[in-house]
Amino acid sequence: MPELPEVETTKKSLEPLLQQKVMSVEVREPRLRWAIPQDIQKLQGQKLIRLNRRSKYILAQFEHDTMLWHLGMSGSFRLCEPATELRKHDHLIISFQNIQLRYHDPRRFGCILWLNHETQNKLIDPLGPEPLSETFNTEYLVNKLKNKQVGIKVALMDNHVVVGVGNIYATESLFNTRIHPAQPASSLSYEQIDQLVIEIKRILKFAIELGGSTLRDYSNAAGENGYF
């Protein structure tokens, strides 16, 4: 499953689309985790203004509407020339002025949704802080873990505690700080938590620099794999 570094890398690889106008939208398979909105055609004629990331969601802001994109287990975006041969699991094609954005998802666990009050309240608002933000610090994590009896790895993978620290990066951070993944989260000392926060930030920054992990199903929008 793509995690924070892979999604951040994907977002950056989509930046060539900024300020380009949508010429057409083709839905080849609407049945993802939630159905692709039937009114997605209203993107036609709108320019892509801004790309942001919140947790593992890409927020694509167009002139009048904002979309919420999630890669799920096996999803990926790819920038292609219009003449490029379609692949079996290319479910959505957004054609811009000189290039196409194709969403590919063999398992169909990703989502393409509008960002509105419903999706904001359901999917975005409950999320914990970004791990690379100043909000995610030692004091914050000490407070969050003090009553948690689950193993520290499970706690780190809880999006209500902190977002984007999935299996690969939680495992790596715990190994480097010599903390057993099954150690009860509430039993960690202040010093252990302090070192863990530092290591999580270091690992994630390093993974982003390397373009994400070498996950089998993951590549950025240019078709490049990560090197973490």
PAFI-877301 format. One line per field, with one value per residue (C-alpha): chain; residue in three letters; residue number from 1; x, y, z. Coordinates in steps of 0.2 Angstrom, whole numbers. Example, Ala and Ser with C-alpha at 12.3 -4.5 7.8 and 13.67 -1.06 7.14 Angstrom:
chaine = A|A;
residu = ALA|SER;
num = 1|2;
xx = 62|68;
yy = -22|-5;
zz = 39|36;
//
This chain:
chaine = A|A|A|A|A|A|A|A|A|A|A|A|A|A|A|A|A|A|A|A|A|A|A|A|A|A|A|A|A|A|A|A|A|A|A|A|A|A|A|A|A|A|A|A|A|A|A|A|A|A|A|A|A|A|A|A|A|A|A|A|A|A|A|A|A|A|A|A|A|A|A|A|A|A|A|A|A|A|A|A|A|A|A|A|A|A|A|A|A|A|A|A|A|A|A|A|A|A|A|A|A|A|A|A|A|A|A|A|A|A|A|A|A|A|A|A|A|A|A|A|A|A|A|A|A|A|A|A|A|A|A|A|A|A|A|A|A|A|A|A|A|A|A|A|A|A|A|A|A|A|A|A|A|A|A|A|A|A|A|A|A|A|A|A|A|A|A|A|A|A|A|A|A|A|A|A|A|A|A|A|A|A|A|A|A|A|A|A|A|A|A|A|A|A|A|A|A|A|A|A|A|A|A|A|A|A|A|A|A|A|A|A|A|A|A|A|A|A|A|A|A|A|A|A|A|A|A|A;
residu = MET|PRO|GLU|LEU|PRO|GLU|VAL|GLU|THR|THR|LYS|LYS|SER|LEU|GLU|PRO|LEU|LEU|GLN|GLN|LYS|VAL|MET|SER|VAL|GLU|VAL|ARG|GLU|PRO|ARG|LEU|ARG|TRP|ALA|ILE|PRO|GLN|ASP|ILE|GLN|LYS|LEU|GLN|GLY|GLN|LYS|LEU|ILE|ARG|LEU|ASN|ARG|ARG|SER|LYS|TYR|ILE|LEU|ALA|GLN|PHE|GLU|HIS|ASP|THR|MET|LEU|TRP|HIS|LEU|GLY|MET|SER|GLY|SER|PHE|ARG|LEU|CYS|GLU|PRO|ALA|THR|GLU|LEU|ARG|LYS|HIS|ASP|HIS|LEU|ILE|ILE|SER|PHE|GLN|ASN|ILE|GLN|LEU|ARG|TYR|HIS|ASP|PRO|ARG|ARG|PHE|GLY|CYS|ILE|LEU|TRP|LEU|ASN|HIS|GLU|THR|GLN|ASN|LYS|LEU|ILE|ASP|PRO|LEU|GLY|PRO|GLU|PRO|LEU|SER|GLU|THR|PHE|ASN|THR|GLU|TYR|LEU|VAL|ASN|LYS|LEU|LYS|ASN|LYS|GLN|VAL|GLY|ILE|LYS|VAL|ALA|LEU|MET|ASP|ASN|HIS|VAL|VAL|VAL|GLY|VAL|GLY|ASN|ILE|TYR|ALA|THR|GLU|SER|LEU|PHE|ASN|THR|ARG|ILE|HIS|PRO|ALA|GLN|PRO|ALA|SER|SER|LEU|SER|TYR|GLU|GLN|ILE|ASP|GLN|LEU|VAL|ILE|GLU|ILE|LYS|ARG|ILE|LEU|LYS|PHE|ALA|ILE|GLU|LEU|GLY|GLY|SER|THR|LEU|ARG|ASP|TYR|SER|ASN|ALA|ALA|GLY|GLU|ASN|GLY|TYR|PHE;
num = 1|2|3|4|5|6|7|8|9|10|11|12|13|14|15|16|17|18|19|20|21|22|23|24|25|26|27|28|29|30|31|32|33|34|35|36|37|38|39|40|41|42|43|44|45|46|47|48|49|50|51|52|53|54|55|56|57|58|59|60|61|62|63|64|65|66|67|68|69|70|71|72|73|74|75|76|77|78|79|80|81|82|83|84|85|86|87|88|89|90|91|92|93|94|95|96|97|98|99|100|101|102|103|104|105|106|107|108|109|110|111|112|113|114|115|116|117|118|119|120|121|122|123|124|125|126|127|128|129|130|131|132|133|134|135|136|137|138|139|140|141|142|143|144|145|146|147|148|149|150|151|152|153|154|155|156|157|158|159|160|161|162|163|164|165|166|167|168|169|170|171|172|173|174|175|176|177|178|179|180|181|182|183|184|185|186|187|188|189|190|191|192|193|194|195|196|197|198|199|200|201|202|203|204|205|206|207|208|209|210|211|212|213|214|215|216|217|218|219|220|221|222|223|224|225|226|227|228;
xx = 0|7|11|15|32|24|9|20|31|15|9|25|26|8|14|17|-2|-4|-12|-17|-35|-46|-51|-61|-64|-67|-73|-69|-73|-83|-83|-68|-69|-83|-90|-82|-95|-107|-104|-85|-88|-90|-71|-70|-65|-57|-39|-29|-24|-16|-10|-10|-8|-16|-11|-12|-25|-20|-31|-33|-40|-47|-55|-72|-71|-58|-56|-50|-39|-33|-22|-29|-19|-13|-18|-6|-7|2|5|4|4|-14|-7|0|-9|-21|-18|-32|-34|-34|-51|-50|-43|-42|-36|-27|-21|-6|-6|-17|-18|-23|-28|-23|-29|-30|-38|-50|-48|-43|-55|-59|-71|-76|-70|-86|-93|-97|-80|-71|-80|-79|-61|-51|-56|-53|-35|-20|-6|6|22|33|24|29|13|20|33|38|26|11|16|19|1|-6|2|0|-16|-13|-10|-8|10|19|19|0|-1|10|0|-16|-21|-29|-12|-2|-4|6|17|13|21|37|41|35|45|61|59|57|71|83|78|79|61|51|36|25|31|15|14|11|26|38|49|50|68|62|47|59|71|56|49|66|68|51|54|71|65|51|61|74|61|53|71|72|55|46|48|51|33|28|12|20|27|25|16|31|32|47|49|55|72|69;
yy = 0|17|27|46|46|38|49|65|59|56|73|81|71|78|96|97|98|114|128|116|115|99|95|79|66|47|35|17|9|19|5|9|9|22|25|39|54|54|72|71|78|95|96|99|117|119|122|113|126|118|101|97|81|77|60|48|59|70|86|92|110|115|132|128|111|101|82|70|56|41|27|13|-3|-4|13|24|40|41|55|49|55|53|39|28|11|9|-4|-16|-7|11|16|35|46|65|73|90|101|91|76|63|59|40|32|14|2|-17|-20|-5|0|18|33|48|59|77|86|93|94|75|69|82|77|58|56|72|79|64|62|65|77|76|67|81|95|104|98|80|82|73|81|77|59|56|62|52|36|37|27|15|-3|-9|-12|4|-2|-3|14|22|15|23|38|46|46|52|50|41|30|14|-3|0|16|11|-5|4|18|6|-5|10|16|-2|-3|-19|-17|-26|-16|-8|10|17|9|19|32|50|47|33|43|58|47|39|56|61|44|44|62|57|41|49|64|51|41|56|61|43|44|32|14|0|-7|-19|-9|8|20|39|48|47|28|28|17|23|18|16;
zz = 0|-5|11|14|5|-11|-11|-8|-23|-33|-29|-35|-51|-55|-54|-73|-75|-65|-74|-88|-93|-93|-111|-107|-94|-98|-85|-90|-74|-60|-47|-35|-16|-18|-36|-46|-46|-60|-62|-64|-82|-74|-73|-91|-95|-78|-75|-61|-49|-34|-28|-9|2|18|25|10|1|-14|-15|-32|-33|-49|-53|-46|-38|-27|-29|-16|-23|-14|-21|-10|-11|-28|-37|-47|-58|-74|-86|-104|-122|-129|-141|-127|-127|-113|-99|-93|-76|-82|-74|-77|-90|-88|-104|-102|-116|-121|-110|-101|-83|-81|-64|-64|-50|-52|-35|-36|-17|-22|-23|-34|-24|-23|-8|1|18|19|13|24|39|36|29|33|49|60|55|66|63|48|55|47|54|70|78|78|92|108|120|108|106|125|128|114|120|138|139|124|129|111|104|98|80|80|88|75|61|69|58|73|81|67|48|35|46|38|40|31|40|57|56|51|64|78|72|72|89|96|102|100|89|102|117|125|118|136|143|132|141|137|130|119|112|109|99|90|84|78|68|60|53|47|39|30|24|17|9|0|-6|-14|-22|-10|-8|-20|-18|-32|-37|-34|-47|-48|-62|-74|-72|-60|-45|-28|-21|-2;
//
